[in-house]
Every structure is written in structure tokens, then in C-alpha cells.
Amino acid sequence: MTQNKKADCRKKEYQKLSFDLKLSVIDQIINGQISLNHASGVYNVSRSTISYWMQSAKRCPATEPKSCILILR
């Protein structure tokens, strides 16, 4: 009797993106240039991660951009 081995269910490994690239992705999505799904595929980042970046960027005060760097890391 042969046993079927289950497929490996490990998380995907993603590359670390720079702060400027994160802001660029957020800006493109907000301006309607690309969708969140498309950005996820192009930049090889999960949709939930991009959503987290967008939520974090909303909490950043415009007067203190350095605080955004700490949140979006």
C-alpha cells in the first residue's frame, strides 16, 4: 500500500522591500494605478502585508515622516 505524501505547507519567503518602495506601492494603489492583487503579484508580497502597510501609513502623521519609517519596517 502506497502512502500519499502531503504537500509542504510552508510559508512563502518574501524579499525585504525598502521604505521608498513600500510608499511607492501604497501610492500606486491609492491613486488607482494598480490593484492590491496586481501589486501583490508584481512585487511578490502578500496582500495582507500590503494591507498592513496601507493601514500603518494612514496612522502616520504628515508632520513627522520619520515616525512612518518605524511603523512600515
N, CA, C and O of each residue as an XYZ file, in Angstrom:
292
protein
N       0.841     -1.174      0.000
C       0.000      0.000      0.000
C       0.890      1.242      0.000
O       1.773      1.378      0.847
N       0.661      2.120     -0.925
C       1.469      3.344     -1.008
C       0.774      4.468     -0.265
O      -0.450      4.599     -0.288
N       1.579      5.265      0.385
C       1.036      6.409      1.100
C       1.317      7.671      0.301
O       2.427      7.890     -0.185
N       0.296      8.485      0.179
C       0.478      9.771     -0.499
C       1.072     10.755      0.482
O       0.522     10.995      1.557
N       2.189     11.316      0.104
C       2.841     12.286      0.972
C       2.178     13.642      0.763
O       1.977     14.076     -0.371
N       1.841     14.304      1.860
C       1.194     15.604      1.766
C       2.182     16.656      1.267
O       3.383     16.580      1.524
N       1.650     17.626      0.556
C       2.480     18.711      0.059
C       2.952     19.584      1.223
O       2.262     19.731      2.232
N       4.116     20.143      1.059
C       4.686     21.018      2.082
C       3.866     22.303      2.163
O       3.603     22.933      1.138
N       3.465     22.693      3.356
C       2.613     23.863      3.552
C       3.369     25.001      4.232
O       2.815     25.687      5.090
N       4.587     25.198      3.867
C       5.368     26.254      4.487
C       5.005     27.608      3.914
O       4.511     27.721      2.792
N       5.264     28.637      4.718
C       5.010     29.997      4.254
C       5.941     30.341      3.111
O       7.064     29.842      3.040
N       5.476     31.188      2.227
C       6.336     31.700      1.170
C       7.366     32.629      1.782
O       7.080     33.337      2.748
N       8.544     32.624      1.227
C       9.558     33.556      1.686
C       9.537     34.763      0.772
O       9.537     34.630     -0.451
N       9.519     35.935      1.371
C       9.454     37.171      0.622
C      10.721     37.969      0.831
O      11.386     37.857      1.861
N      11.043     38.775     -0.163
C      12.202     39.654     -0.037
C      11.829     40.879      0.779
O      10.670     41.291      0.803
N      12.808     41.454      1.443
C      12.559     42.653      2.229
C      12.592     43.850      1.278
O      13.547     44.026      0.522
N      11.547     44.665      1.324
C      11.457     45.816      0.434
C      11.851     47.088      1.170
O      11.668     47.205      2.382
N      12.388     48.027      0.426
C      12.815     49.292      1.024
C      11.600     50.147      1.385
O      10.497     49.941      0.879
N      11.833     51.095      2.260
C      10.779     52.009      2.695
C      10.211     52.772      1.508
O       8.995     52.927      1.393
N      11.090     53.255      0.617
C      10.638     54.020     -0.556
C       9.759     53.170     -1.476
O       8.771     53.659     -2.026
N      10.119     51.919     -1.635
C       9.315     51.050     -2.492
C       7.947     50.778     -1.866
O       6.940     50.715     -2.571
N       7.914     50.615     -0.533
C       6.638     50.419      0.153
C       5.724     51.628     -0.062
O       4.538     51.479     -0.358
N       6.294     52.825      0.093
C       5.498     54.037     -0.128
C       5.032     54.139     -1.573
O       3.914     54.577     -1.841
N       5.890     53.734     -2.502
C       5.526     53.769     -3.915
C       4.362     52.820     -4.205
O       3.434     53.176     -4.932
N       4.412     51.625     -3.643
C       3.333     50.648     -3.835
C       2.027     51.195     -3.276
O       0.987     51.128     -3.932
N       2.083     51.742     -2.054
C       0.888     52.311     -1.426
C       0.325     53.440     -2.282
O      -0.885     53.522     -2.492
N       1.202     54.305     -2.772
C       0.777     55.439     -3.594
C       0.105     54.975     -4.885
O      -0.921     55.528     -5.281
N       0.669     53.973     -5.538
C       0.090     53.457     -6.782
C      -1.300     52.862     -6.544
O      -2.203     53.032     -7.363
N      -1.462     52.167     -5.424
C      -2.761     51.558     -5.117
C      -3.796     52.637     -4.803
O      -4.926     52.583     -5.290
N      -3.404     53.618     -3.987
C      -4.341     54.684     -3.609
C      -4.760     55.503     -4.822
O      -5.920     55.902     -4.928
N      -3.823     55.761     -5.745
C      -4.131     56.548     -6.945
C      -4.834     55.736     -8.030
O      -5.182     56.281     -9.077
N      -5.044     54.457     -7.797
C      -5.780     53.625     -8.746
C      -4.967     53.165     -9.938
O      -5.534     52.694    -10.923
N      -3.657     53.289     -9.872
C      -2.808     52.860    -10.984
C      -2.728     51.340    -11.062
O      -2.699     50.773    -12.154
N      -2.690     50.672     -9.893
C      -2.689     49.217     -9.850
C      -3.602     48.767     -8.707
O      -3.882     49.524     -7.778
N      -4.049     47.533     -8.802
C      -4.881     46.982     -7.725
C      -3.988     46.320     -6.681
O      -2.809     46.064     -6.923
N      -4.558     46.057     -5.544
C      -3.813     45.390     -4.484
C      -3.382     43.992     -4.936
O      -2.263     43.566     -4.652
N      -4.262     43.284     -5.634
C      -3.918     41.948     -6.132
C      -2.767     42.003     -7.130
O      -1.862     41.169     -7.089
N      -2.803     42.978     -8.018
C      -1.747     43.108     -9.015
C      -0.417     43.466     -8.347
O       0.623     42.911     -8.703
N      -0.446     44.380     -7.393
C       0.773     44.765     -6.674
C       1.355     43.564     -5.941
O       2.572     43.391     -5.889
N       0.490     42.744     -5.380
C       0.931     41.546     -4.682
C       1.718     40.626     -5.615
O       2.757     40.090     -5.231
N       1.227     40.449     -6.822
C       1.912     39.599     -7.788
C       3.189     40.209     -8.321
O       4.199     39.521     -8.465
N       3.150     41.506     -8.618
C       4.308     42.175     -9.208
C       5.472     42.243     -8.224
O       6.617     41.978     -8.591
N       5.182     42.595     -6.988
C       6.243     42.803     -6.001
C       6.494     41.575     -5.122
O       7.340     41.614     -4.229
N       5.765     40.493     -5.371
C       5.925     39.245     -4.642
C       5.769     39.448     -3.129
O       6.581     38.981     -2.330
N       4.696     40.159     -2.766
C       4.371     40.436     -1.377
C       2.909     40.041     -1.169
O       2.077     40.253     -2.051
N       2.598     39.474     -0.020
C       1.219     39.042      0.212
C       0.268     40.236      0.295
O       0.667     41.345      0.649
N      -0.984     39.985     -0.037
C      -1.993     41.044      0.027
C      -2.180     41.560      1.445
O      -2.385     42.756      1.657
N      -2.109     40.655      2.417
C      -2.276     41.082      3.804
C      -1.138     41.998      4.244
O      -1.356     42.913      5.039
N       0.063     41.765      3.741
C       1.200     42.630      4.076
C       0.988     44.021      3.497
O       1.227     45.018      4.177
N       0.545     44.096      2.255
C       0.305     45.401      1.630
C      -0.831     46.123      2.359
O      -0.768     47.336      2.558
N      -1.855     45.392      2.753
C      -2.947     45.998      3.527
C      -2.429     46.553      4.848
O      -2.843     47.627      5.285
N      -1.523     45.816      5.478
C      -0.924     46.283      6.728
C      -0.132     47.566      6.499
O      -0.210     48.493      7.305
N       0.631     47.629      5.406
C       1.380     48.850      5.079
C       0.429     50.023      4.922
O       0.698     51.120      5.410
N      -0.695     49.786      4.232
C      -1.645     50.872      3.983
C      -2.274     51.358      5.282
O      -2.443     52.563      5.471
N      -2.621     50.447      6.173
C      -3.189     50.838      7.469
C      -2.158     51.597      8.291
O      -2.484     52.585      8.949
N      -0.916     51.132      8.252
C       0.152     51.799      9.004
C       0.418     53.198      8.464
O       0.674     54.126      9.231
N       0.357     53.347      7.152
C       0.606     54.651      6.529
C      -0.498     55.643      6.893
O      -0.234     56.840      7.007
N      -1.720     55.167      7.076
C      -2.825     56.052      7.457
C      -2.619     56.622      8.856
O      -3.046     57.741      9.142
N      -1.959     55.848      9.735
C      -1.741     56.291     11.105
C      -0.577     57.267     11.237
O      -0.404     57.883     12.289
N       0.222     57.416     10.184
C       1.402     58.282     10.248
C       0.991     59.749     10.158
O       0.254     60.135      9.251
N       1.467     60.565     11.098
C       1.193     61.997     10.981
C       2.032     62.599      9.856
O       3.211     62.272      9.717
N       1.442     63.456      9.072
C       2.138     64.056      7.932
C       3.275     64.963      8.385
O       4.215     65.206      7.629
N       3.196     65.456      9.599
C       4.226     66.364     10.093
C       5.476     65.628     10.567
O       6.532     66.243     10.719
N       5.373     64.320     10.802
C       6.521     63.551     11.280
C       6.739     62.314     10.405
O       6.351     61.212     10.792
N       7.357     62.483      9.232
C       7.544     61.332      8.345
C       8.501     60.287      8.902
O       8.443     59.125      8.498
N       9.382     60.673      9.823
C      10.318     59.683     10.386
C       9.584     58.636     11.206
O      10.050     57.501     11.303
N       8.453     58.984     11.795
C       7.698     58.009     12.566
C       7.116     56.937     11.644
O       6.906     55.802     12.071
N       6.858     57.285     10.402
C       6.337     56.301      9.432
C       7.377     55.249      9.125
O       7.035     54.090      8.890
N       8.628     55.625      9.123
C       9.691     54.677      8.830
C       9.673     53.554      9.848
O       9.843     52.387      9.494
N       9.467     53.899     11.104
C       9.450     52.880     12.153
C       8.237     51.970     12.026
O       8.339     50.772     12.294
N       7.103     52.505     11.628
C       5.885     51.723     11.520
C       5.927     50.783     10.321
O       5.472     49.644     10.421
N       6.465     51.237      9.188
C       6.443     50.456      7.958
C       7.620     49.485      7.810
O       7.769     48.874      6.751
N       8.433     49.329      8.807
C       9.559     48.400      8.701
C       9.131     46.983      8.781
O       9.965     46.081      8.707
